[in-house]
């Protein structure tokens, strides 16, 4: 499960050509919850490269 919350409001961007565009997650806090360590690592890496502030946990209890 991935939950994302914007830190500050952002204006919607033009999505034309979105398939080839890089989306910035700067200013977005993201919580990744997964019991699969490899999935957590990959997700953290991808979202982090886009500028997201990523926190990861292995269980729902840790997420709270």
C-alpha positions as CSV (number, residue, x, y, z in Angstrom):
1,X,0.0,0.0,0.0
2,X,1.3,3.4,-0.8
3,X,-0.1,6.6,0.6
4,X,1.0,10.0,-0.6
5,X,0.3,13.4,0.9
6,X,1.3,16.7,-0.7
7,X,3.3,18.9,1.7
8,X,2.2,22.1,-0.1
9,X,-0.4,22.7,-2.7
10,X,0.8,22.5,-6.2
11,X,-0.8,23.7,-9.4
12,X,-1.8,20.9,-11.8
13,X,0.7,20.4,-14.5
14,X,0.1,20.0,-18.2
15,X,-0.1,16.2,-18.8
16,X,0.4,16.3,-22.5
17,X,3.3,13.9,-23.3
18,X,3.0,12.5,-19.9
19,X,4.3,9.1,-21.0
20,X,7.7,10.5,-21.7
21,X,7.7,13.2,-19.0
22,X,9.3,12.8,-15.6
23,X,7.0,13.6,-12.8
24,X,8.4,15.4,-9.9
25,X,7.3,14.3,-6.4
26,X,9.2,17.1,-4.7
27,X,7.2,18.2,-1.7
28,X,5.2,14.9,-1.5
29,X,5.5,12.7,1.6
30,X,5.0,9.1,0.8
31,X,4.5,6.1,3.1
32,X,5.2,2.7,1.6
33,X,3.8,-0.3,3.5
34,X,4.8,-3.8,2.3
35,X,6.1,-7.0,3.9
36,X,8.2,-7.7,0.8
37,X,11.7,-6.2,1.4
38,X,12.6,-6.2,-2.3
39,X,9.4,-4.4,-3.2
40,X,9.9,-1.8,-0.5
41,X,13.5,-1.1,-1.6
42,X,12.5,-0.8,-5.3
43,X,9.6,1.4,-4.5
44,X,11.6,3.7,-2.2
45,X,14.4,4.0,-4.9
46,X,12.0,4.9,-7.7
47,X,9.9,7.4,-5.7
48,X,13.0,8.9,-4.1
49,X,14.6,9.5,-7.5
50,X,11.5,11.5,-8.4
51,X,12.1,13.7,-5.3
52,X,9.5,12.2,-3.0
53,X,10.1,12.1,0.8
54,X,9.7,8.3,1.3
55,X,9.2,6.4,4.5
56,X,8.9,2.7,4.5
57,X,7.5,0.2,7.0
58,X,6.9,-3.5,6.9
59,X,3.6,-3.8,8.6
60,X,0.3,-1.9,9.0
61,X,1.0,-1.6,12.7
62,X,4.3,0.2,12.0
63,X,2.5,2.5,9.7
64,X,0.4,3.9,12.5
